[in-house]
Amino acid sequence: MSPIQPRECLHCKELFVPNAHNPSRQKFCLKPGCRKASKAESQRRWLRKPGSTRHFRDEENVQRVQAWRRAHPGYWKRAANPVVALPDICISQVIDHQEVGSVVSVLPLQDLVPTPKIPLQDLVPPLPTQDPLLVGLISHLIDSPLQENVAQATQGLILKGRCILGLSPGMPT
């Protein structure tokens, strides 16, 4: 097999190497402007052929398309209501709304001696949610196992969420 010879693009006049699958027919390079020129030339050639202006517009094809549309009502509407590919696997949990009470002050985290992070359960009232996943996630994000810090961060996150959702402080969630 002989190597593919570069050729001049009919639009930009620069040399390019045609596609190896059909090198004898490619007359334009792959630059965006040259691709548009190629499409325009192809369209001109098509429209010069006899009968191309009425192609698929005769009565037989019109009836075929109308019959298909009757057999598939609402086909064009499906894209507006896509089917969710992945189901929601989270289990909904009703959470009793409780206000977070005042936080008892203790030494700042920097002053604490590096010890294993053990939560201090009895310093503050229970959190608004007792979901271990949420409590663990917030504890991880703030890098503190202290329940008072988790409670403070949770209260801030709840306020931010209510603000984003446009809920006033007294409105139920």
Phi and psi in degrees as a GROMACS rama.xvg file:
@    title "Ramachandran Plot"
@    xaxis  label "Phi"
@    yaxis  label "Psi"
@TYPE xy
-82.47  149.879  SER-2
-66.1261  150.442  PRO-3
-77.2861  128.707  ILE-4
-87.2865  137.461  GLN-5
-62.6925  151.908  PRO-6
-136.385  167.282  ARG-7
-89.1745  132.007  GLU-8
-68.8297  133.948  CYS-9
-67.6922  -18.2196  LEU-10
-96.5501  -58.7307  HIS-11
-92.6812  -9.48734  CYS-12
67.8108  13.4065  LYS-13
-91.9294  155.266  GLU-14
-75.4666  142.612  LEU-15
-147.455  159.573  PHE-16
-98.3152  118.137  VAL-17
-66.2421  161.667  PRO-18
-59.2195  135.309  ASN-19
-66.8964  -22.5614  ALA-20
-77.0424  -23.7956  HIS-21
-153.694  60.6192  ASN-22
-67.2803  -26.4092  PRO-23
-75.8079  -19.5344  SER-24
-100.859  -17.5964  ARG-25
-78.8367  117.104  GLN-26
-109.917  -12.3999  LYS-27
-122.561  148.334  PHE-28
-79.662  -175.512  CYS-29
-97.321  10.4653  LEU-30
-65.5569  147.447  LYS-31
-54.9623  -43.7784  PRO-32
-64.5262  -37.9972  GLY-33
-71.6747  -34.1276  CYS-34
-66.1602  -38.4704  ARG-35
-64.4472  -42.4897  LYS-36
-63.5552  -38.1491  ALA-37
-64.0003  -43.7684  SER-38
-63.4648  -43.1122  LYS-39
-62.5931  -41.9732  ALA-40
-64.8584  -42.3124  GLU-41
-60.9104  -42.7412  SER-42
-63.7156  -41.5622  GLN-43
-61.1764  -43.6492  ARG-44
-62.1815  -41.8728  ARG-45
-62.7537  -45.2935  TRP-46
-69.7865  -21.3407  LEU-47
-76.3772  -18.3278  ARG-48
-70.8123  143.31  LYS-49
-66.4311  135.765  PRO-50
83.8549  -3.14165  GLY-51
-73.0303  -26.6627  SER-52
-71.8236  -22.7377  THR-53
-105.896  10.3228  ARG-54
-59.9958  128.936  HIS-55
61.5291  18.2898  PHE-56
-111.992  1.48638  ARG-57
-71.8878  166.695  ASP-58
-59.1742  -37.8868  GLU-59
-61.645  -45.6402  GLU-60
-71.4888  -34.7926  ASN-61
-61.7332  -45.4291  VAL-62
-65.2484  -38.7152  GLN-63
-61.0767  -46.1008  ARG-64
-66.0755  -42.3967  VAL-65
-63.1591  -39.0332  GLN-66
-65.221  -40.8367  ALA-67
-63.506  -42.328  TRP-68
-65.2185  -36.6985  ARG-69
-65.8849  -36.7036  ARG-70
-75.3416  -17.4657  ALA-71
-127.681  63.4254  HIS-72
-65.4972  141.196  PRO-73
75.5056  7.95151  GLY-74
-55.6525  -44.282  TYR-75
-71.0709  -16.8888  TRP-76
-83.8849  -16.3047  LYS-77
-60.6397  -33.3558  ARG-78
-66.5822  -27.9455  ALA-79
-73.538  -24.197  ALA-80
-122.583  73.8844  ASN-81
-67.5972  149.356  PRO-82
-80.3664  136.436  VAL-83
-72.5703  122.631  VAL-84
-72.9261  -39.9707  ALA-85
-110.842  124.898  LEU-86
-72.0327  154.219  PRO-87
-75.0416  117.063  ASP-88
-97.8366  0.624124  ILE-89
-76.4992  136.817  CYS-90
-89.5704  126.197  ILE-91
-68.6174  142.984  SER-92
-134.134  126.117  GLN-93
-77.2916  129.736  VAL-94
-113.947  126.456  ILE-95
-70.7112  129.894  ASP-96
-79.8072  121.114  HIS-97
-131.615  138.591  GLN-98
-77.0558  143.188  GLU-99
-81.729  126.941  VAL-100
-74.9246  -173.512  GLY-101
-67.2989  147.912  SER-102
-95.4152  132.305  VAL-103
-77.3921  131.54  VAL-104
-83.731  140.434  SER-105
-134.763  -176.883  VAL-106
-60.3139  146.214  LEU-107
-60.6013  155.321  PRO-108
-58.6258  -32.3186  LEU-109
-66.4124  -29.0497  GLN-110
-82.4121  -11.2501  ASP-111
-74.6121  143.551  LEU-112
-71.9767  134.314  VAL-113
-60.2958  105.955  PRO-114
-130.608  168.631  THR-115
-56.9773  139.186  PRO-116
-77.3278  103.068  LYS-117
-115.523  126.785  ILE-118
-67.2913  141.601  PRO-119
-95.6344  99.372  LEU-120
-74.1045  -28.6447  GLN-121
-101.395  11.952  ASP-122
-83.7071  -31.2001  LEU-123
-130.255  161.828  VAL-124
-63.5632  165.903  PRO-125
-58.7275  152.328  PRO-126
-69.6831  159.697  LEU-127
-61.3291  -23.0651  PRO-128
-132.392  144.374  THR-129
-109.141  20.3852  GLN-130
-69.7717  115.103  ASP-131
-58.7976  -33.909  PRO-132
-63.6742  -46.7602  LEU-133
-65.8493  -44.8368  LEU-134
-61.9465  -43.7637  VAL-135
-64.6755  -39.6068  GLY-136
-65.0497  -46.9606  LEU-137
-63.4105  -42.5154  ILE-138
-59.0753  -41.1015  SER-139
-66.8352  -42.8242  HIS-140
-66.0749  -36.9937  LEU-141
-91.2729  -2.42181  ILE-142
56.4113  45.8486  ASP-143
-150.796  132.725  SER-144
-90.0794  -3.7694  PRO-145
-67.7033  127.329  LEU-146
-62.6175  -34.472  GLN-147
-65.0951  -38.8322  GLU-148
-68.832  -40.1584  ASN-149
-63.4635  -41.866  VAL-150
-63.2707  -42.3696  ALA-151
-64.5972  -45.2917  GLN-152
-64.4744  -40.4357  ALA-153
-61.9634  -43.7492  THR-154
-61.1931  -42.1481  GLN-155
-63.7833  -41.1267  GLY-156
-66.3833  -38.8527  LEU-157
-63.1094  -44.0564  ILE-158
-62.5738  -42.2244  LEU-159
-62.2915  -44.1425  LYS-160
-62.4761  -42.4335  GLY-161
-63.6791  -39.31  ARG-162
-63.9923  -45.6322  CYS-163
-61.6341  -40.8323  ILE-164
-81.3952  -3.55823  LEU-165
73.5823  28.21  GLY-166
-95.8837  133.602  LEU-167
-78.5066  160.26  SER-168
-55.7767  -32.3636  PRO-169
-86.617  -8.94718  GLY-170
-75.2519  142.479  MET-171
-70.5467  152.401  PRO-172
